């Protein structure tokens, strides 16, 4: 009679893991909690991070500490930011009595709301639903850090490293690569997590450019966001839409009204980093009219015709009139933005 009971217990335990049970409590899907359980993957991540003994390491979402304990062995200090109070308690219990416990500064908070601490390297397996805002907050951090080694959802990671012409190349790709050098380090299958997520993951290395590009990020993202809204459409077709021309006309009037403003001085900061998040959309009216193919036939007033002539002249002069955003790199967009600004056409 014992064999069937033992078999039944094993099945129950396996089902518990599938449901995300961990040491008496259930992992929350709303928090994006998937614990990295494979010690070989954990060690590989630490090895690829090339951490120095003098480094302060930032870890976002340490969970129960599988990665944290390995980091404590190789660095000067780990600053771990954890949102879930249950995980905070579990991690505190786990480090009790360890020789390295004094190296851990555990912060119970939402990383997106807390002031980013000073650190040298970031190593983290993050909740995937905060990937975009977390990435841009790191890249906007005022205090320079060497690099970040972060686990993302596979498709998100491949967007970060995508090049012009790639299927996944998008606004997120060019905005990230404007600010940092990004390399794919490691593919991680979903079965290495408990509970397993629905998708595979990848680890990428993100090295911020130092110094940060000295451009107006509001202008930059205004241009890039507009072009990537329909990335396979020729720029000539995008910029002849009445809704787009009206937007550029209004932006230009606003900039010219700010007599003391310096358009080149708006640098990326943590307080405005959300402007580069991939999910942010263009203005509703612009998006709605962009879906219409008959914009070119709309009647335009004299001011709209003037701005249209200026815009088309810039596109022809730079040679981008028949180019698609999906094929354009950072240098192309910088050239185009400079030409538009020199023609007194603005995107913010």
C-alpha positions as CSV (number, residue, x, y, z in Angstrom):
1,X,0.0,0.0,0.0
2,X,2.9,2.4,0.5
3,X,4.0,2.6,-3.1
4,X,0.8,4.2,-4.4
5,X,0.9,6.7,-1.6
6,X,4.5,7.6,-2.2
7,X,3.8,8.0,-5.9
8,X,0.8,10.2,-5.1
9,X,3.0,12.5,-2.9
10,X,5.6,12.9,-5.6
11,X,2.9,13.9,-8.2
12,X,1.5,16.4,-5.7
13,X,5.0,18.0,-5.2
14,X,5.6,18.2,-8.9
15,X,2.2,19.9,-9.5
16,X,3.1,22.3,-6.7
17,X,6.2,23.4,-8.5
18,X,4.2,23.9,-11.7
19,X,1.8,26.1,-9.8
20,X,4.7,28.2,-8.5
21,X,4.7,27.0,-4.8
22,X,7.9,27.9,-2.9
23,X,8.6,27.1,0.7
24,X,5.0,27.5,1.9
25,X,3.9,30.4,-0.2
26,X,2.8,30.9,-3.8
27,X,4.8,32.9,-6.3
28,X,2.8,35.8,-7.7
29,X,2.3,36.1,-11.5
30,X,1.4,39.8,-11.0
31,X,5.0,40.3,-9.7
32,X,6.5,38.3,-12.6
33,X,8.2,35.9,-10.1
34,X,10.1,33.1,-11.8
35,X,13.0,31.9,-9.7
36,X,16.1,30.8,-11.6
37,X,16.7,27.3,-10.2
38,X,19.6,26.0,-12.4
39,X,22.9,26.6,-10.4
40,X,24.9,26.3,-13.6
41,X,23.1,29.1,-15.3
42,X,23.4,31.2,-12.1
43,X,27.2,30.6,-12.1
44,X,27.5,31.4,-15.8
45,X,25.8,34.7,-15.3
46,X,28.1,35.6,-12.5
47,X,31.2,34.6,-14.5
48,X,30.1,36.6,-17.6
49,X,29.6,39.6,-15.4
50,X,33.3,39.7,-14.7
51,X,32.8,41.4,-11.3
52,X,35.8,42.9,-9.5
53,X,36.4,42.4,-5.8
54,X,36.0,46.1,-5.3
55,X,32.6,46.4,-7.1
56,X,29.3,47.5,-5.6
57,X,26.7,45.3,-7.4
58,X,23.1,46.3,-7.9
59,X,20.6,43.4,-8.1
60,X,16.9,44.1,-8.9
61,X,14.4,41.5,-7.8
62,X,16.7,39.1,-5.9
63,X,13.9,36.8,-4.9
64,X,15.1,34.1,-2.5
65,X,18.7,34.8,-3.3
66,X,20.0,32.2,-5.7
67,X,21.9,34.8,-7.6
68,X,22.5,37.0,-4.6
69,X,24.6,34.5,-2.7
70,X,26.9,34.0,-5.7
71,X,27.3,37.7,-6.1
72,X,28.2,38.2,-2.4
73,X,31.2,35.8,-2.9
74,X,32.8,37.9,-5.6
75,X,32.1,41.6,-4.9
76,X,32.5,44.2,-2.2
77,X,28.8,44.8,-1.7
78,X,25.4,43.9,-3.1
79,X,22.6,46.4,-3.1
80,X,19.4,44.3,-3.6
81,X,16.1,45.9,-4.2
82,X,13.1,43.6,-3.6
83,X,9.4,44.6,-3.9
84,X,7.8,41.4,-2.3
85,X,8.0,41.5,1.5
86,X,7.8,37.7,1.6
87,X,11.0,37.5,-0.5
88,X,12.7,40.0,1.8
89,X,12.0,37.7,4.8
90,X,13.2,34.6,2.9
91,X,16.4,36.3,1.8
92,X,17.1,37.6,5.3
93,X,16.7,34.1,6.6
94,X,18.9,32.6,4.0
95,X,21.9,34.8,4.6
96,X,21.8,34.5,8.4
97,X,25.1,33.1,9.7
98,X,26.9,33.5,6.3
99,X,30.4,35.1,6.4
100,X,29.3,37.3,3.5
101,X,26.0,38.5,5.1
102,X,27.5,41.9,6.1
103,X,28.0,42.7,2.4
104,X,24.3,42.7,1.6
105,X,22.2,45.9,1.7
106,X,18.6,44.7,1.2
107,X,16.1,47.4,0.3
108,X,12.4,46.6,0.4
109,X,11.0,48.9,-2.3
110,X,9.8,49.2,-5.9
111,X,12.9,49.8,-8.0
112,X,11.0,52.1,-10.4
113,X,10.1,54.4,-7.5
114,X,13.3,54.3,-5.4
115,X,16.2,56.6,-6.0
116,X,18.8,54.6,-7.9
117,X,21.9,54.1,-5.7
118,X,25.5,54.4,-6.7
119,X,26.8,51.2,-8.1
120,X,29.5,49.8,-10.5
121,X,27.7,46.8,-12.1
122,X,24.1,45.7,-12.3
123,X,23.3,41.9,-12.4
124,X,19.7,40.8,-12.3
125,X,17.0,38.4,-13.3
126,X,14.1,41.0,-13.4
127,X,10.3,40.8,-13.6
128,X,9.7,40.9,-17.4
129,X,6.7,43.3,-17.2
130,X,9.0,46.2,-16.1
131,X,11.7,45.6,-18.7
132,X,11.3,48.8,-20.6
133,X,10.9,51.3,-17.8
134,X,13.7,49.6,-15.8
135,X,16.1,49.6,-18.7
136,X,15.5,53.3,-19.4
137,X,15.8,54.2,-15.8
138,X,19.2,52.5,-15.7
139,X,20.4,54.3,-18.9
140,X,19.3,57.6,-17.5
141,X,21.1,57.1,-14.2
142,X,23.2,60.3,-13.6
143,X,26.1,58.4,-11.9
144,X,28.0,56.4,-14.5
145,X,28.2,52.6,-14.1
146,X,30.4,50.2,-16.1
147,X,27.6,47.9,-17.4
148,X,24.5,45.8,-16.6
149,X,24.1,42.1,-17.1
150,X,20.3,41.4,-17.1
151,X,18.0,38.6,-17.9
152,X,15.1,39.6,-20.2
153,X,12.4,37.8,-22.1
154,X,14.0,36.4,-25.3
155,X,12.1,38.6,-27.8
156,X,12.7,41.8,-25.8
157,X,16.5,40.9,-25.6
158,X,16.7,40.3,-29.3
159,X,15.0,43.7,-29.9
160,X,17.7,45.3,-27.9
161,X,20.5,43.9,-30.1
162,X,18.6,44.1,-33.5
163,X,20.2,46.0,-36.3
164,X,18.7,48.0,-39.2
165,X,16.9,45.6,-41.6
166,X,16.3,42.9,-38.9
167,X,12.7,41.9,-38.4
168,X,12.8,42.9,-34.7
169,X,14.5,46.2,-35.2
170,X,12.3,48.9,-33.7
171,X,12.2,52.1,-31.7
172,X,13.4,50.3,-28.6
173,X,16.5,49.0,-30.5
174,X,17.7,52.4,-31.8
175,X,16.9,54.2,-28.5
176,X,18.9,51.7,-26.5
177,X,21.8,51.6,-28.9
178,X,22.0,55.3,-29.0
179,X,22.7,55.2,-25.3
180,X,24.6,52.0,-24.9
181,X,26.5,49.1,-26.5
182,X,24.4,46.0,-26.2
183,X,25.6,42.4,-26.6
184,X,23.7,39.1,-26.3
185,X,25.5,36.8,-23.8
186,X,23.4,33.7,-23.1
187,X,20.2,32.0,-24.1
188,X,18.2,30.5,-21.2
189,X,15.4,28.0,-21.7
190,X,12.2,28.4,-19.7
191,X,12.7,25.1,-17.9
192,X,15.5,26.6,-15.9
193,X,12.9,28.6,-13.9
194,X,10.4,27.7,-11.2
195,X,7.6,28.1,-12.2
196,X,8.6,28.0,-15.9
197,X,7.5,31.2,-17.8
198,X,5.7,30.9,-21.1
199,X,8.7,32.1,-23.1
200,X,12.4,31.6,-23.2
201,X,14.9,34.2,-21.9
202,X,18.2,35.7,-22.7
203,X,21.0,37.5,-20.8
204,X,22.4,40.7,-22.4
205,X,25.2,43.0,-21.4
206,X,24.4,46.7,-21.6
207,X,27.4,49.1,-21.5
208,X,26.3,52.8,-21.3
209,X,28.1,55.2,-23.5
210,X,30.3,57.7,-21.6
211,X,29.8,60.5,-22.1
212,X,26.1,60.4,-22.9
213,X,25.3,61.7,-26.4
214,X,24.8,65.5,-26.2
215,X,21.5,65.8,-28.0
216,X,18.0,66.9,-27.2
217,X,16.3,63.6,-26.3
218,X,12.9,65.1,-26.6
219,X,13.6,66.1,-30.2
220,X,15.3,62.7,-30.9
221,X,12.5,60.6,-29.6
222,X,9.8,62.7,-31.2
223,X,11.4,62.0,-34.6
224,X,12.1,58.3,-34.0
225,X,8.7,57.7,-32.5
226,X,7.0,59.2,-35.5
227,X,9.1,57.3,-38.0
228,X,8.8,53.9,-36.3
229,X,5.1,54.2,-35.9
230,X,5.0,52.7,-39.4
231,X,8.6,51.6,-39.9
232,X,8.1,50.0,-43.3
233,X,6.5,53.1,-44.8
234,X,8.7,55.6,-46.8
235,X,9.4,58.8,-44.9
236,X,8.0,60.9,-47.7
237,X,4.6,59.2,-47.1
238,X,4.8,59.6,-43.3
239,X,5.7,63.3,-43.4
240,X,3.1,64.4,-46.0
241,X,0.3,63.5,-43.7
242,X,-1.7,66.5,-42.6
243,X,-1.7,65.3,-38.9
244,X,2.0,65.1,-38.9
245,X,2.5,68.5,-40.5
246,X,0.1,70.1,-38.0
247,X,2.1,68.5,-35.2
248,X,5.4,69.8,-36.5
249,X,4.0,73.2,-37.1
250,X,2.8,73.4,-33.5
251,X,6.1,72.1,-32.1
252,X,8.1,74.6,-34.1
253,X,5.9,77.5,-33.0
254,X,6.4,76.5,-29.3
255,X,10.2,76.2,-29.7
256,X,10.4,79.6,-31.3
257,X,8.3,81.1,-28.6
258,X,10.9,80.0,-26.0
259,X,13.4,82.7,-26.7
260,X,15.9,81.6,-24.0
261,X,15.5,77.8,-24.6
262,X,18.5,75.8,-25.8
263,X,17.2,72.8,-27.8
264,X,20.5,71.0,-27.5
265,X,20.6,71.1,-23.7
266,X,17.8,68.7,-22.9
267,X,19.7,65.6,-21.7
268,X,18.3,62.3,-20.6
269,X,17.5,62.1,-16.9
270,X,15.8,59.6,-14.7
271,X,12.8,62.0,-14.3
272,X,12.2,62.0,-18.0
273,X,13.5,58.6,-19.0
274,X,9.9,57.3,-19.7
275,X,10.0,59.3,-23.0
276,X,12.2,56.5,-24.5
277,X,10.0,53.6,-23.4
278,X,8.9,51.5,-26.4
279,X,5.3,51.3,-25.5
280,X,4.7,55.1,-25.5
281,X,2.6,56.1,-28.4
282,X,2.4,59.1,-30.6
283,X,-0.5,61.6,-30.0
284,X,-3.9,59.9,-30.4
285,X,-4.9,62.2,-33.2
286,X,-1.6,61.6,-35.1
287,X,-1.9,57.9,-34.7
288,X,-5.5,57.9,-35.9
289,X,-4.8,59.9,-39.0
290,X,-1.7,58.0,-39.7
291,X,-3.8,54.9,-40.4
292,X,-5.5,56.7,-43.3
293,X,-3.9,56.6,-46.7
294,X,-5.8,59.6,-48.1
295,X,-4.0,62.2,-46.0
296,X,-2.1,63.5,-49.0
297,X,-5.4,64.5,-50.7
298,X,-6.6,66.6,-47.7
299,X,-6.9,70.3,-48.3
300,X,-4.2,72.3,-46.5
301,X,-4.1,75.9,-45.5
302,X,-1.2,78.1,-46.4
303,X,0.8,77.5,-43.2
304,X,0.5,73.7,-43.7
305,X,1.7,74.1,-47.3
306,X,4.7,76.1,-46.1
307,X,5.7,73.5,-43.5
308,X,5.1,70.7,-46.0
309,X,7.4,72.3,-48.5
310,X,10.2,72.7,-45.9
311,X,9.8,69.1,-44.7
312,X,9.9,67.7,-48.2
313,X,13.0,69.9,-49.0
314,X,14.8,68.4,-46.0
315,X,13.9,64.8,-47.0
316,X,15.1,65.4,-50.6
317,X,18.3,67.2,-49.5
318,X,19.3,64.4,-47.0
319,X,18.3,61.6,-49.4
320,X,15.9,60.0,-47.0
321,X,12.6,60.7,-48.8
322,X,12.3,57.1,-50.1
323,X,13.9,55.5,-47.1
324,X,12.1,53.4,-44.5
325,X,12.8,53.7,-40.7
326,X,13.3,49.9,-40.6
327,X,16.5,50.4,-42.6
328,X,17.9,53.5,-40.9
329,X,20.6,53.5,-38.3
330,X,21.6,56.0,-35.5
331,X,23.8,58.1,-37.8
332,X,20.9,58.4,-40.3
333,X,18.5,59.7,-37.7
334,X,21.1,62.1,-36.3
335,X,21.7,63.5,-39.8
336,X,18.0,63.8,-40.4
337,X,17.3,65.5,-37.0
338,X,20.1,68.0,-37.5
339,X,18.8,68.9,-41.0
340,X,15.2,69.3,-39.7
341,X,16.4,71.5,-36.8
342,X,18.6,73.6,-39.2
343,X,15.4,74.2,-41.2
344,X,13.6,75.3,-38.0
345,X,11.5,72.2,-37.8
346,X,11.1,70.6,-34.4
347,X,9.7,67.4,-32.9
348,X,9.0,68.4,-29.3
